[in-house]
């Protein structure tokens, strides 16, 4: 075998070994996840300093123009997804997060697109619908539920202001009842026994909005 053929054979063998390591070992899969996460974060860093929504009109843009931009972005995203289909899986984690745009679950804990069920509500307040959705998620294999609040929350500020409470009474009432709804959820007949049996864990977390640090509460 000539020198060039030997080098080519070694290169092919190295590529095959690397591909096998990435695909079939825990360390290899973790490496892919970390590299993918790093690439996502690089993308975020490239976008973070951009203030304009559609790069043409700034904030002088009508609702219909915003809708057209959303459609364009969706068309681009759908085209990318067509070429890179997702792997089907059932998440093990469900998160309840405030709808505040400063809270990005992908930055909080990594890629949440397929690994987490995400419920976003104003002030992270659970209604009976969300309670049932979390209960259904637990029946479908979720083993950890994370219920979050966060610093500098607009819903909490509204509930703490007498003037704002008059303007947004339903929101203020919901924030007042948030803790009671969490206790209600924990005592649901299909949730309480799973927690007692060690088959389900529920964690209450407060997020520092500026640093995105998750702290137990």
N, CA and C of each residue as an Amber inpcrd file, in Angstrom:
protein
   651
   0.8490000  -1.1930000   0.0000000   0.0000000   0.0000000   0.0000000
   0.8890000   1.2490000   0.0000000   0.5860000   2.1740000  -0.8750000
   1.3800000   3.3920000  -0.9650000   1.1470000   4.2790000   0.2470000
   2.0570000   5.2760000   0.4180000   1.9470000   6.1750000   1.5510000
   0.6470000   6.9580000   1.5560000   0.2110000   7.4160000   0.3650000
  -1.0280000   8.1860000   0.2710000  -2.2390000   7.3360000   0.6520000
  -2.2190000   6.0740000   0.1980000  -3.3420000   5.1910000   0.5210000
  -3.3900000   4.8950000   2.0190000  -2.2100000   4.7380000   2.6270000
  -2.1590000   4.5010000   4.0690000  -2.7280000   5.6900000   4.8420000
  -2.3280000   6.9070000   4.4120000  -2.8410000   8.1040000   5.0680000
  -4.3590000   8.2180000   4.9160000  -4.8450000   7.8970000   3.7070000
  -6.2850000   7.9520000   3.4560000  -7.0190000   6.9270000   4.3160000
  -6.4590000   5.7250000   4.4100000  -7.0760000   4.6820000   5.2270000
  -7.1060000   5.0760000   6.6940000  -5.9970000   5.6710000   7.1760000
  -5.9540000   6.1200000   8.5670000  -6.9650000   7.2310000   8.8240000
  -7.0950000   8.1400000   7.8370000  -8.0410000   9.2420000   7.9860000
  -9.4790000   8.7210000   8.0520000  -9.8020000   7.7650000   7.1600000
 -11.1460000   7.1810000   7.1430000 -11.4240000   6.4640000   8.4610000
 -10.4220000   5.6970000   8.9430000 -10.5860000   4.9790000  10.2080000
 -10.7950000   5.9510000  11.3650000 -10.0390000   7.0840000  11.3630000
 -10.1770000   8.0760000  12.4270000 -11.5600000   8.7100000  12.4160000
 -12.0460000   9.0160000  11.2030000 -13.3800000   9.5950000  11.0850000
 -14.4330000   8.6090000  11.5760000 -14.2940000   7.3320000  11.1970000
 -15.2550000   6.3100000  11.6080000 -15.2540000   6.1260000  13.1260000
 -14.0550000   6.1030000  13.7130000 -13.9510000   5.9550000  15.1600000
 -14.5640000   7.1460000  15.8940000 -14.2890000   8.3530000  15.3730000
 -14.8410000   9.5650000  15.9880000 -16.3570000   9.5760000  15.8980000
 -16.8850000   9.2030000  14.7130000 -18.3390000   9.1640000  14.5280000
 -18.9730000   8.1510000  15.4700000 -18.3280000   6.9870000  15.6160000
 -18.8440000   5.9730000  16.5230000 -18.8190000   6.4360000  17.9640000
 -17.7330000   7.1080000  18.3430000 -17.6020000   7.6260000  19.7020000
 -18.6870000   8.6680000  19.9920000 -18.9270000   9.5550000  19.0170000
 -19.9390000  10.5890000  19.1920000 -21.3370000   9.9970000  19.2790000
 -21.5930000   8.9530000  18.4820000 -22.9420000   8.4200000  18.3700000
 -23.2910000   7.4130000  19.4560000 -22.3200000   6.6530000  19.9280000
 -22.6490000   5.5010000  20.7600000 -22.0960000   5.5480000  22.1860000
 -21.4360000   6.5960000  22.5750000 -20.9430000   6.6930000  23.9460000
 -21.5750000   7.8860000  24.6560000 -21.7240000   7.7600000  25.9800000
 -22.2950000   8.8540000  26.7460000 -21.4630000  10.1140000  26.6430000
 -20.1280000   9.9430000  26.7230000 -19.2460000  11.1000000  26.6230000
 -19.3670000  11.7700000  25.2560000 -19.5070000  10.9510000  24.2150000
 -19.6330000  11.5010000  22.8690000 -20.9130000  12.2850000  22.6910000
 -22.0260000  11.7410000  23.2000000 -23.3060000  12.4460000  23.0800000
 -23.2940000  13.7410000  23.9000000 -22.6470000  13.6780000  25.0870000
 -22.5490000  14.8850000  25.8970000 -21.7080000  15.9450000  25.1890000
 -20.6450000  15.4910000  24.5190000 -19.8080000  16.4280000  23.7610000
 -20.6170000  17.1180000  22.6690000 -21.4510000  16.3490000  21.9540000
 -22.2970000  16.9440000  20.9210000 -23.2450000  17.9770000  21.5180000
 -23.8290000  17.6420000  22.6850000 -24.7790000  18.5450000  23.3280000
 -24.0930000  19.8480000  23.7350000 -22.8790000  19.7230000  24.2890000
 -22.1490000  20.9110000  24.7360000 -21.7440000  21.7770000  23.5500000
 -21.2350000  21.1330000  22.4890000 -20.8310000  21.8860000  21.3000000
 -22.0440000  22.5820000  20.6710000 -23.1640000  21.8510000  20.5870000
 -24.3800000  22.4540000  20.0490000 -24.8350000  23.6350000  20.8820000
 -24.7680000  23.4780000  22.2220000 -25.1510000  24.5800000  23.1010000
 -24.2440000  25.7760000  22.9310000 -22.9400000  25.5120000  22.7590000
 -21.9930000  26.6060000  22.5490000 -22.3110000  27.3570000  21.2590000
 -22.6660000  26.6150000  20.2130000 -23.0170000  27.2460000  18.9380000
 -24.2790000  28.0990000  19.0770000 -25.2760000  27.5760000  19.8470000
 -26.4930000  28.3420000  20.0870000 -26.1690000  29.6440000  20.8120000
 -25.3110000  29.5570000  21.8390000 -24.9640000  30.7460000  22.6120000
 -24.1790000  31.7510000  21.7820000 -23.3420000  31.2630000  20.8760000
 -22.6420000  32.1750000  19.9680000 -23.6620000  32.9330000  19.1190000
 -24.6760000  32.2000000  18.6500000 -25.7370000  32.8410000  17.8760000
 -26.4710000  33.9010000  18.6780000 -26.7880000  33.5820000  19.9430000
 -27.4410000  34.5670000  20.8070000 -26.5750000  35.8070000  20.9900000
 -25.2780000  35.5880000  21.2200000 -24.3810000  36.7230000  21.4460000
 -24.3290000  37.6200000  20.2110000 -24.4090000  37.0080000  19.0200000
 -24.4120000  37.8060000  17.7970000 -25.6810000  38.6520000  17.6940000
 -26.7910000  38.1340000  18.2650000 -28.0690000  38.8300000  18.1500000
 -28.3500000  39.7960000  19.2880000 -27.7130000  39.5960000  20.4510000
 -28.0760000  40.3430000  21.6500000 -27.9850000  41.8600000  21.4890000
 -27.0220000  42.3340000  20.7140000 -26.8270000  43.7850000  20.6090000
 -27.7390000  44.4270000  19.5720000 -28.5150000  43.6110000  18.8530000
 -29.3860000  44.1510000  17.8070000 -30.6850000  44.6470000  18.4300000
 -30.9600000  45.9220000  18.2610000 -32.1360000  46.5180000  18.8870000
 -33.3720000  46.4630000  17.9880000 -33.2000000  46.5150000  16.6860000
 -34.3360000  46.5410000  15.7730000 -34.9570000  45.1610000  15.6480000
 -36.2670000  45.1440000  15.4150000 -36.9640000  43.8660000  15.2630000
 -36.8090000  43.3130000  13.8510000 -37.0100000  44.1910000  12.8620000
 -36.9510000  43.7030000  11.4770000 -35.8340000  44.3720000  10.6770000
 -34.9630000  45.1320000  11.3540000 -33.7590000  45.7000000  10.7480000
 -34.0430000  46.7360000   9.6670000 -35.2820000  47.1310000   9.4910000
 -35.6050000  48.1330000   8.4720000 -36.3640000  49.3270000   9.0560000
 -37.3460000  49.0360000   9.9320000 -38.2190000  50.1020000  10.4030000
 -37.9340000  50.5510000  11.8290000 -37.0580000  49.8720000  12.5350000
 -36.8620000  50.2020000  13.9430000 -38.1430000  49.9610000  14.7070000
 -38.5430000  50.9160000  15.5650000 -39.7850000  50.7810000  16.3050000
 -40.9480000  51.4390000  15.5670000 -40.6710000  52.0850000  14.4490000
 -41.7410000  52.7120000  13.6650000 -42.2940000  51.6840000  12.6990000
 -43.0460000  50.7480000  13.2460000 -43.5770000  49.6480000  12.4500000
 -44.9850000  49.3320000  12.9360000 -45.8940000  49.1040000  12.0010000
 -47.2910000  48.8680000  12.3540000 -47.4990000  47.4140000  12.7720000
 -48.6040000  47.1070000  13.4550000 -48.8980000  45.7220000  13.8300000
 -48.9170000  44.7740000  12.6380000 -49.4620000  45.2270000  11.5020000
 -49.5180000  44.3550000  10.3210000 -48.1210000  44.0940000   9.7610000
 -47.2320000  45.0800000   9.8540000 -45.8460000  44.8840000   9.4040000
 -45.1200000  43.9100000  10.3320000 -45.4300000  43.9900000  11.6250000
 -44.8590000  43.0310000  12.5720000 -45.3160000  41.6230000  12.2090000
 -46.6120000  41.4790000  11.8720000 -47.1490000  40.1650000  11.5030000
 -46.4710000  39.6220000  10.2510000 -46.2370000  40.4850000   9.2740000
 -45.5420000  40.0450000   8.0580000 -44.1360000  39.5640000   8.3830000
 -43.4650000  40.2560000   9.3090000 -42.1170000  39.8580000   9.6970000
 -42.1380000  38.5130000  10.4120000 -43.1380000  38.2960000  11.2570000
 -43.2840000  37.0030000  11.9390000 -43.4500000  35.8840000  10.9140000
 -44.2560000  36.1250000   9.8920000 -44.4720000  35.1160000   8.8550000
 -43.1830000  34.8130000   8.0920000 -42.4080000  35.8500000   7.8110000
 -41.1350000  35.6490000   7.1220000 -40.1720000  34.8220000   7.9730000
 -40.1260000  35.1320000   9.2660000 -39.2450000  34.3960000  10.1620000
 -39.6830000  32.9430000  10.2810000 -41.0060000  32.7250000  10.3220000
 -41.5060000  31.3560000  10.4090000 -41.1890000  30.5720000   9.1460000
 -41.3070000  31.2250000   7.9890000 -40.9950000  30.5500000   6.7280000
 -39.5340000  30.1090000   6.7080000 -38.6450000  30.9700000   7.2040000
 -37.2280000  30.6260000   7.2690000 -37.0020000  29.4630000   8.2270000
 -37.6270000  29.5410000   9.4210000 -37.4540000  28.4850000  10.4160000
 -38.0010000  27.1530000   9.9160000 -39.1600000  27.1830000   9.2460000
 -39.7660000  25.9550000   8.7380000 -38.9010000  25.3210000   7.6510000
 -38.2530000  26.1590000   6.8420000 -37.3530000  25.6400000   5.8080000
 -36.1620000  24.9240000   6.4390000 -35.5890000  25.5320000   7.4740000
 -34.4670000  24.9050000   8.1760000 -34.9070000  23.5880000   8.7990000
 -36.1000000  23.5630000   9.4450000 -36.5880000  22.3450000  10.0990000
 -36.8430000  21.2390000   9.0890000 -37.2390000  21.6010000   7.8640000
 -37.4830000  20.5980000   6.8250000 -36.2100000  19.8200000   6.5270000
 -35.0850000  20.5050000   6.5250000 -33.8050000  19.8570000   6.2160000
 -33.1840000  19.1920000   7.4310000 -33.5720000  19.6390000   8.6290000
 -33.0170000  19.0640000   9.8550000 -34.1640000  18.6660000  10.7830000
 -34.8330000  17.5450000  10.4950000 -35.9820000  17.1270000  11.3100000
 -35.5810000  16.7810000  12.7350000 -36.5070000  16.9600000  13.6420000
 -36.2430000  16.6940000  15.0440000 -36.4050000  15.2060000  15.3750000
 -35.7040000  14.7810000  16.4110000 -35.8800000  13.4430000  16.9410000
 -37.0420000  13.4630000  17.9180000 -37.9600000  12.5060000  17.8000000
 -39.1060000  12.4740000  18.7000000 -38.6820000  11.9230000  20.0580000
 -39.1320000  12.5740000  21.1100000 -38.8690000  12.0800000  22.4620000
 -39.8640000  12.7170000  23.4250000 -40.0350000  12.0740000  24.5780000
 -40.9060000  12.6170000  25.6090000 -40.0400000  13.2270000  26.7040000
 -40.2330000  14.5060000  27.0260000 -39.4030000  15.1630000  28.0350000
 -39.5610000  14.5480000  29.4230000 -38.5290000  14.7010000  30.2390000
 -38.5580000  14.2750000  31.6370000 -38.8050000  15.4450000  32.5780000
 -38.7550000  16.6820000  32.0410000 -38.8600000  17.8800000  32.8710000
 -39.9490000  18.8030000  32.3250000 -40.7260000  19.3930000  33.2390000
 -41.6880000  20.4340000  32.8760000 -41.3570000  21.6770000  33.6970000
 -41.4410000  22.8380000  33.0650000 -41.1350000  24.1060000  33.7410000
 -42.2980000  25.0760000  33.6120000 -42.5760000  25.7590000  34.7020000
 -43.5400000  26.8660000  34.6840000 -42.7310000  28.1480000  34.8140000
 -42.8460000  29.0280000  33.8220000 -42.0240000  30.2350000  33.7650000
 -42.9160000  31.4320000  33.4420000 -42.6010000  32.5740000  34.0310000
 -43.3290000  33.8060000  33.7160000 -43.1540000  34.1450000  32.2340000
 -44.1180000  34.8540000  31.6740000 -44.0600000  35.2140000  30.2590000
 -43.0740000  36.3480000  29.9720000 -42.4280000  36.8910000  31.0060000
 -41.4560000  37.9690000  30.8380000 -40.4280000  37.5970000  29.7630000
 -40.2790000  38.4600000  28.7660000 -39.4010000  38.1690000  27.6230000
 -37.9310000  38.0980000  28.0010000 -37.5680000  38.6320000  29.1630000
 -36.1670000  38.5830000  29.5870000 -35.7480000  37.1830000  30.0180000
 -36.7220000  36.3190000  30.2760000 -36.4310000  34.9610000  30.7150000
 -36.4240000  34.0370000  29.5010000 -35.2590000  33.5900000  29.1150000
 -35.1080000  32.6940000  27.9690000 -34.7470000  31.3170000  28.5040000
 -35.6530000  30.3720000  28.3740000 -35.4040000  29.0370000  28.9450000
 -34.2100000  28.3540000  28.3050000 -33.9310000  28.6640000  27.0410000
 -32.7510000  28.0780000  26.3950000 -31.4650000  28.5710000  27.0320000
 -31.4810000  29.7900000  27.5670000 -30.3000000  30.3120000  28.2370000
 -30.2670000  29.8970000  29.7060000 -31.4380000  29.6570000  30.2930000
 -31.4920000  29.2440000  31.6890000 -30.9060000  27.8450000  31.8950000
 -31.2880000  26.9160000  31.0340000 -30.9250000  25.5160000  31.2740000
 -30.4890000  24.7700000  30.0220000 -30.2620000  25.4710000  28.9310000
 -29.8350000  24.7800000  27.7190000 -30.9920000  24.5980000  26.7520000
 -30.8460000  23.6850000  25.8350000 -31.8180000  23.4770000  24.7670000
 -33.1160000  22.9100000  25.3270000 -34.1680000  23.7360000  25.3930000
 -35.4520000  23.2830000  25.9290000 -36.4390000  22.8900000  24.8350000
 -36.0000000  22.8730000  23.5940000 -36.9550000  22.6190000  22.5050000
 -37.5710000  21.2280000  22.5810000 -36.7900000  20.2230000  22.9410000
 -37.2990000  18.8580000  22.9310000 -37.1380000  18.1580000  24.2710000
 -36.4370000  18.7770000  25.1850000 -36.1180000  18.1200000  26.4420000
 -37.0270000  18.5570000  27.5900000 -37.8080000  19.6030000  27.3850000
 -38.6290000  20.1580000  28.4510000 -40.0170000  20.5170000  27.9250000
 -41.0270000  20.3400000  28.7760000 -42.3140000  20.9830000  28.5550000
 -42.2310000  22.3600000  29.2180000 -42.6140000  23.4000000  28.5100000
 -42.5490000  24.7580000  29.0450000 -43.9540000  25.3530000  29.0920000
 -44.3740000  25.7980000  30.2780000 -45.6310000  26.5260000  30.4420000
 -45.2820000  27.9430000  30.8510000 -45.7300000  28.9210000  30.0680000
 -45.4420000  30.3250000  30.3880000 -46.7580000  31.0440000  30.6700000
 -46.8370000  31.6620000  31.8290000 -48.0200000  32.4290000  32.2180000
 -47.5700000  33.7330000  32.8580000 -48.4740000  34.6780000  32.9760000
 -48.1660000  35.9370000  33.6470000 -47.9050000  35.6620000  35.1250000
 -46.7110000  35.9900000  35.5920000 -46.3740000  35.7930000  36.9940000
 -46.2080000  34.3520000  37.4080000 -46.0750000  33.4420000  36.4480000
 -45.9570000  31.9960000  36.7330000 -47.1480000  31.4870000  37.5430000
 -48.3160000  32.0650000  37.3060000 -49.5150000  31.6910000  38.0590000
 -50.1860000  30.4920000  37.3970000 -50.4900000  29.4830000  38.2030000
 -51.1680000  28.2960000  37.7010000 -52.6830000  28.4680000  37.8010000
 -53.3760000  28.1280000  36.7250000 -54.8240000  27.9800000  36.7960000
 -55.1050000  26.4760000  36.8140000 -56.3570000  26.1240000  36.9080000
 -56.6920000  24.6920000  36.9040000 -56.2590000  24.0300000  35.6010000
 -56.2960000  24.7760000  34.5020000 -55.8750000  24.2210000  33.2130000
 -54.3970000  23.8310000  33.2480000 -53.5560000  24.7440000  33.7740000
 -52.1260000  24.4340000  33.8480000 -51.8540000  23.2840000  34.8260000
 -52.6210000  23.2430000  35.9180000 -52.4590000  22.1360000  36.8560000
 -52.7310000  20.8010000  36.1570000 -53.8090000  20.7540000  35.3920000
 -54.1380000  19.5150000  34.6820000 -53.1010000  19.1940000  33.6140000
 -52.5700000  20.2370000  32.9680000 -51.5490000  19.9960000  31.9390000
 -50.2980000  19.3950000  32.5580000 -49.8960000  19.8940000  33.7190000
 -48.7340000  19.3440000  34.4110000 -49.0230000  17.9160000  34.8870000
 -50.2410000  17.6820000  35.3210000 -50.6330000  16.3340000  35.7490000
 -50.5500000  15.3720000  34.5670000 -51.0150000  15.8120000  33.4080000
 -50.9320000  14.9880000  32.2050000 -49.4830000  14.7470000  31.8110000
 -48.6420000  15.7820000  31.9390000 -47.2190000  15.6290000  31.6230000
 -46.5870000  14.5740000  32.5240000 -46.9570000  14.5860000  33.8230000
 -46.4210000  13.5870000  34.7450000 -46.8700000  12.1820000  34.3410000
 -48.1050000  12.0510000  33.8880000 -48.5820000  10.7520000  33.4200000
 -47.8170000  10.2980000  32.1810000 -47.3270000  11.2590000  31.3880000
 -46.6120000  10.9310000  30.1520000 -45.1100000  10.7630000  30.3620000
 -44.6640000  10.7410000  31.6200000 -43.2580000  10.4220000  31.8570000
 -42.4160000  11.5020000  32.4880000 -42.9840000  12.7060000  32.6960000
 -42.2120000  13.7570000  33.3520000 -41.9090000  13.3530000  34.7920000
 -40.6490000  13.5190000  35.2120000 -40.2260000  13.1430000  36.5600000
 -39.8580000  14.3510000  37.4290000 -39.7070000  15.5160000  36.8000000
 -39.3430000  16.7260000  37.5380000 -40.1670000  17.8990000  37.0250000
 -40.8060000  18.6090000  37.9580000 -41.5500000  19.8190000  37.6250000
 -40.8940000  20.9880000  38.3600000 -40.5150000  22.0290000  37.6190000
 -39.8770000  23.2120000  38.1910000 -40.8450000  24.3790000  38.0540000
 -41.2680000  24.9260000  39.1880000 -42.1760000  26.0760000  39.1930000
 -41.3650000  27.2920000  39.6250000 -41.2920000  28.2880000  38.7480000
 -40.3880000  29.4130000  38.9870000 -41.1390000  30.7210000  39.2220000
 -40.4780000  31.6080000  39.9570000 -40.8170000  33.0280000  39.9910000
 -39.5370000  33.7560000  39.5920000 -39.5700000  35.0860000  39.5140000
 -38.3410000  35.7920000  39.1560000 -38.3310000  37.1930000  39.7320000
 -37.1410000  37.7550000  39.8470000 -36.9910000  39.1090000  40.3720000
 -37.4960000  40.1300000  39.3600000 -37.8900000  41.2940000  39.8690000
 -38.3530000  42.4010000  39.0280000 -39.5280000  41.9760000  38.1520000
 -40.4920000  41.2820000  38.7580000 -41.6450000  40.7540000  38.0170000
 -42.7380000  41.8150000  37.9130000 -43.1810000  42.0980000  36.7110000
 -44.2080000  43.1250000  36.4960000 -45.5330000  42.7220000  37.1300000
 -45.8730000  41.4270000  37.0910000 -47.1310000  40.9740000  37.6900000
 -47.1080000  41.1790000  39.2040000 -45.9820000  40.8790000  39.8330000
 -45.8600000  41.0870000  41.2780000 -45.9250000  42.5750000  41.6210000
 -45.3160000  43.4120000  40.7940000 -45.3660000  44.8570000  41.0170000
 -46.7990000  45.3700000  40.9170000 -47.5500000  44.8400000  39.9530000
 -48.9460000  45.2500000  39.8060000 -49.7570000  44.8630000  41.0420000
 -49.4940000  43.6720000  41.5770000 -50.2290000  43.2170000  42.7600000
 -49.8580000  44.0200000  43.9990000 -48.6480000  44.5880000  44.0180000
 -48.1760000  45.3300000  45.1910000 -48.5960000  46.7960000  45.1700000
 -49.1610000  47.2730000  44.0620000 -49.5430000  48.6770000  43.9200000
 -51.0650000  48.8100000  43.9480000 -51.5740000  49.6610000  44.8310000
 -53.0280000  49.8420000  44.9250000 -53.5970000  50.4010000  43.6270000
 -52.8640000  51.3120000  42.9920000 -53.3240000  51.8830000  41.7240000
 -53.3720000  50.8290000  40.6250000 -52.3050000  50.0170000  40.5450000
 -52.2470000  48.9840000  39.5160000 -53.2660000  47.8710000  39.7820000
 -53.5350000  47.6050000  41.0590000 -54.5270000  46.5760000  41.3840000
 -55.9070000  46.9710000  40.8620000 -56.2140000  48.2540000  40.8890000
 -57.4960000  48.7160000  40.3610000 -57.5580000  48.5430000  38.8540000
 -56.4240000  48.7190000  38.1850000 -56.4010000  48.6050000  36.7230000
 -56.3630000  47.1500000  36.2640000 -55.7000000  46.2920000  37.0570000
 -55.5370000  44.8880000  36.6700000 -55.9680000  43.9760000  37.8250000
 -57.2410000  43.9910000  38.1680000 -57.6950000  43.2420000  39.3460000
 -57.5320000  41.7210000  39.2090000 -57.7910000  41.1860000  38.0280000
 -57.6830000  39.7330000  37.8490000 -56.2350000  39.2710000  37.9890000
 -55.3190000  40.0410000  37.4250000 -53.8960000  39.7010000  37.5180000
 -53.4260000  39.7820000  38.9640000 -53.8170000  40.8440000  39.6650000
 -53.4190000  41.0060000  41.0630000 -53.9600000  39.8630000  41.9170000
 -55.2040000  39.4900000  41.6870000 -55.8070000  38.3850000  42.4410000
 -55.0750000  37.0790000  42.1740000 -54.6800000  36.8750000  40.9170000
 -53.9690000  35.6470000  40.5630000 -52.6240000  35.5580000  41.2850000
 -51.9040000  36.6840000  41.3510000 -50.6220000  36.6970000  42.0630000
 -50.8430000  36.4280000  43.5530000 -51.9180000  37.0210000  44.1110000
 -52.2400000  36.7880000  45.5220000 -52.4640000  35.3040000  45.7920000
 -53.0630000  34.6150000  44.8240000 -53.4390000  33.2130000  45.0130000
 -52.3790000  32.2300000  44.5290000 -51.2450000  32.7500000  44.0360000
 -50.2360000  31.8800000  43.4010000 -49.7620000  30.7610000  44.3290000
 -49.4020000  31.1090000  45.5480000 -48.8790000  30.0890000  46.4560000
 -49.9460000  29.0540000  46.7970000 -51.1740000  29.5290000  46.9710000
 -52.2640000  28.6030000  47.2800000 -52.5000000  27.6320000  46.1230000
 -52.3600000  28.1360000  44.8890000 -52.5560000  27.2590000  43.7310000
 -51.4470000  26.2270000  43.6350000 -50.2320000  26.6120000  44.0220000
 -49.1310000  25.6490000  44.0160000 -49.4090000  24.5370000  45.0260000
 -49.8610000  24.9090000  46.2350000 -50.1880000  23.9140000  47.2500000
 -51.3310000  23.0140000  46.7810000 -52.3020000  23.6230000  46.1030000
 -53.4190000  22.8530000  45.5430000 -52.9130000  21.8270000  44.5370000
 -51.9550000  22.2710000  43.6880000 -51.4080000  21.3530000  42.6920000
 -50.6700000  20.1940000  43.3490000 -49.8860000  20.4950000  44.3810000
 -49.1010000  19.4560000  45.0480000 -49.9770000  18.4040000  45.7100000
 -51.2170000  18.7870000  46.0420000 -52.1120000  17.8560000  46.7240000
 -53.0660000  17.1380000  45.7720000 -52.9220000  17.3660000  44.4740000
 -53.8080000  16.6930000  43.5190000 -53.6470000  15.1790000  43.6380000
 -54.7290000  14.4200000  43.4400000 -54.6910000  12.9720000  43.6880000
 -53.6940000  12.1970000  42.8390000 -53.3330000  12.7280000  41.6690000
 -52.3550000  12.0250000  40.8350000 -50.9490000  12.6050000  40.9750000
 -50.8140000  13.6800000  41.7630000 -49.5060000  14.3040000  41.9610000
 -48.9260000  13.9480000  43.3360000 -49.6950000  14.1420000  44.3820000
 -49.2300000  13.8650000  45.7340000 -48.6540000  12.4630000  45.9140000
 -49.3760000  11.4290000  45.4790000 -48.8500000  10.0620000  45.6450000
 -47.5530000   9.8160000  44.8740000 -47.4050000  10.4210000  43.6750000
 -46.1630000  10.2560000  42.9130000 -44.9860000  10.8930000  43.6360000
 -45.2380000  12.0590000  44.2610000 -44.1800000  12.7220000  45.0220000
 -43.7810000  11.8600000  46.2190000 -44.7930000  11.3470000  46.9390000
 -44.5310000  10.5170000  48.1190000 -43.7650000   9.2530000  47.7610000
 -44.0460000   8.6990000  46.5750000 -43.3900000   7.4700000  46.1440000
 -42.0000000   7.7080000  45.5630000 -41.6020000   8.9750000  45.4120000
 -40.2940000   9.2870000  44.8440000 -40.2500000   9.2040000  43.3350000
 -41.4360000   9.1010000  42.6980000 -41.4950000   9.0150000  41.2410000
 -41.5630000  10.3830000  40.5860000 -41.8090000  11.4180000  41.3780000
 -41.9340000  12.7790000  40.8460000 -41.3620000  13.7470000  41.8650000
 -40.6240000  14.7360000  41.3940000 -40.1080000  15.8050000  42.2480000
 -40.6350000  17.1390000  41.7430000 -41.0000000  18.0240000  42.6650000
 -41.4450000  19.3780000  42.3180000 -40.5370000  20.3630000  43.0420000
 -39.8860000  21.2480000  42.2930000 -38.9540000  22.2160000  42.8550000
 -39.4930000  23.6290000  42.6500000 -39.4230000  24.4460000  43.7000000
 -39.8250000  25.8480000  43.6160000 -38.5640000  26.6900000  43.5360000
 -38.4500000  27.4750000  42.4610000 -37.2190000  28.1850000  42.1290000
 -37.5060000  29.6650000  41.9040000 -36.6000000  30.5230000  42.3520000
 -36.6620000  31.9480000  41.9990000 -35.4830000  32.2820000  41.0840000
 -35.7680000  32.9520000  39.9840000 -34.7500000  33.2820000  38.9900000
 -34.3190000  34.7360000  39.1590000 -33.0120000  34.9550000  39.2390000
 -32.4860000  36.3180000  39.1910000 -32.5610000  36.7720000  37.7370000
 -33.4230000  37.7390000  37.4620000 -33.6890000  38.1340000  36.0770000
 -32.4470000  38.6330000  35.3580000 -31.5530000  39.3170000  36.0670000
 -30.3830000  39.8980000  35.4230000 -29.3080000  38.8510000  35.1340000
 -29.1030000  37.9280000  36.0600000 -28.0180000  36.9360000  35.8850000
 -28.5220000  35.5930000  35.3930000 -29.8580000  35.3720000  35.4430000
 -30.4890000  34.1030000  35.0710000 -30.0650000  32.9550000  35.9840000
 -29.6090000  33.2910000  37.1880000 -29.2500000  32.2870000  38.1770000
 -30.5250000  31.7480000  38.8380000 -30.6500000  30.4150000  38.9120000
 -31.7980000  29.8000000  39.5490000 -31.4590000  29.4790000  41.0000000
 -32.2820000  29.9980000  41.9310000 -32.0520000  29.7920000  43.3580000
 -33.2980000  29.1800000  43.9850000 -33.1330000  28.2490000  44.9190000
 -34.3040000  27.6550000  45.5740000 -35.0330000  28.6900000  46.4170000
 -36.3460000  28.5620000  46.4950000 -37.1230000  29.4970000  47.3320000
 -38.0180000  28.7200000  48.2760000
